[in-house]
Amino acid sequence: MEKEKLEFMVFTPEVKQRIILALNTKKLQIPEKVSLVDGFVNLPINMQVTSNLVIGGRTIPMITLVGNETGRLYFFSLKMILSDEGAK
């Protein structure tokens, strides 16, 4: 998926369905049933160990799955999930 397409992606029902279909083609090896959290997570990237507060800057767009039994969170890069969307 190209950078420009990711920058303007909105979590619509159609995008959610694309993500679910892409997740079903991946071997994620998650030991429990999970649910997709509605929305994206942006993980900030710090260039210094001492950075505590980040306003703006680089981020990694991610999706989140939550374990139905444990509540454990699983994060996956949106670009990597959607990059091989059609591949099995």
N, C-alpha and C positions, 0 to 999 in steps of 0.2 A: 504494500500500500504506500502510495506516495505521501510525502510530508504535507503537501498542500491539502490533500483529502483528509488527513487526520486533524489538521488544525481547525477545520470547520465542521467536524463531525458532531452531531447532536444525538443524544440517546433517545431515538424514536423507537416505536414498536418494530419498524422494519430493521433498524440497526441491531436491536436486541435479538431479532430472529437470525440475522446474519452471524452474530456472535455465537449464539447457541448452536447453529449448524456447524460453524468452524470448530467450536469446542468438541462437538461430537466426533469430528474427524481426527482429533489429536489423541495421543496416548498420554494422558496427564498423570496417571498412576496415583490418583487420590483415593485413599482407603475408605471413603464414606460418601454418601449421597450429599450433593451440594445444591445450593440455589444461587442464581446470579443476582448480585446486588444491582438495582436500577441506578445507573449513573456511572461516571468515570471517576477515577482517582488520579491525581497528578502528583507523582513522587518528585520532590525537588532534588536537584543535584547540587551539592556543595563542593566548591573547589578548595576549601580549607577545612581542616579538622575543627578549628575553633568557631566556625560559623554556626550560630545558634538560631538566628532568625533570617529567613530568606523571604524577600519581597520581590516578586518577579523572577526573572532568570530562567534557566533551563529546567525542564521537567521531563519525566517519562510518563506518557499517558498509559493508564492501566485499567484493567477490569478486575473486579473482585468477586470471588466465589466464597460463600460462607457455608461451613459444614452444618448440616441439618441437625446432627446429634451433639457435636462438640462445640460448635460456635467458632471453630478455628477458621481463620481467614487465609485465603489463597489468592495471591496477586499474580497477574499475568500481563505482560506487555501487550498493549492493544495491537501494535504493529506486528508482533510475532504471531499473535493469534490469527489475525486476518491476512497475513502474508501468503499463506498456502491454503486459502479458503476453499478452493475447489479440489485440492489434492486429497487423496485417501491413502 
